[in-house]
Amino acid sequence: MESLYLLIPFSVALVFVIALIFWRSLKGGQFDDLEGPGFRILMDDDLPHPQKPETKSPENEERPNA
């Protein structure tokens, strides 16, 4: 019976701590967009981006030694 005097306040304090953590995660935007990350995985572009051809500038061209 004496253990209930310790366990009941401890459980009430634990509930308040869990509620505080949950409230902070709500205010921090943790649960704002639940579907977005799943759609981003599906819409991921797996094709490599085409690389632009390198343009030669007059400074980079090799000159024959004359």
C-alpha positions as CSV (number, residue, x, y, z in Angstrom):
1,M,0.0,0.0,0.0
2,E,2.9,2.3,0.8
3,S,4.2,1.9,-2.8
4,L,1.0,3.5,-4.1
5,Y,2.0,6.8,-2.3
6,L,5.1,6.9,-4.5
7,L,3.7,5.4,-7.8
8,I,0.6,7.6,-8.1
9,P,2.5,11.0,-8.0
10,F,5.2,9.5,-10.2
11,S,2.7,8.4,-12.8
12,V,0.9,11.8,-12.7
13,A,4.3,13.6,-13.1
14,L,5.1,11.3,-16.0
15,V,1.8,12.1,-17.7
16,F,2.6,15.8,-17.4
17,V,6.1,15.4,-18.8
18,I,4.8,13.4,-21.8
19,A,2.0,16.0,-22.4
20,L,4.7,18.8,-22.3
21,I,6.9,17.0,-24.8
22,F,3.9,16.4,-27.1
23,W,2.8,20.0,-26.8
24,R,6.2,21.3,-27.7
25,S,6.3,19.0,-30.8
26,L,3.0,20.4,-31.9
27,K,4.1,24.0,-31.5
28,G,7.4,23.2,-33.2
29,G,5.7,22.0,-36.4
30,Q,6.5,18.3,-36.1
31,F,3.1,17.2,-37.3
32,D,2.4,19.9,-39.8
33,D,2.9,17.9,-43.0
34,L,2.5,14.2,-42.6
35,E,2.0,13.3,-46.3
36,G,4.6,15.5,-47.9
37,P,7.7,13.3,-47.3
38,G,5.9,10.3,-48.7
39,F,4.9,12.1,-51.8
40,R,8.5,13.5,-52.2
41,I,9.8,9.9,-52.3
42,L,7.4,9.0,-55.0
43,M,8.0,12.1,-57.1
44,D,11.8,11.7,-56.8
45,D,13.5,12.2,-60.1
46,D,15.8,9.1,-60.6
47,L,17.1,10.2,-64.0
48,P,20.5,11.9,-63.9
49,H,20.5,15.5,-65.0
50,P,22.1,16.1,-68.4
51,Q,25.4,17.8,-68.2
52,K,26.1,20.9,-70.2
53,P,28.8,20.6,-72.8
54,E,32.0,22.4,-71.8
55,T,32.6,25.4,-73.9
56,K,36.1,26.2,-74.9
57,S,37.2,29.8,-74.2
58,P,40.1,31.3,-76.1
59,E,42.2,31.4,-72.9
60,N,41.9,27.7,-72.4
61,E,42.7,26.6,-76.0
62,E,46.1,25.1,-76.5
63,R,48.3,27.0,-78.9
64,P,50.9,25.3,-81.0
65,N,54.5,26.2,-80.3
66,A,55.8,28.1,-83.3
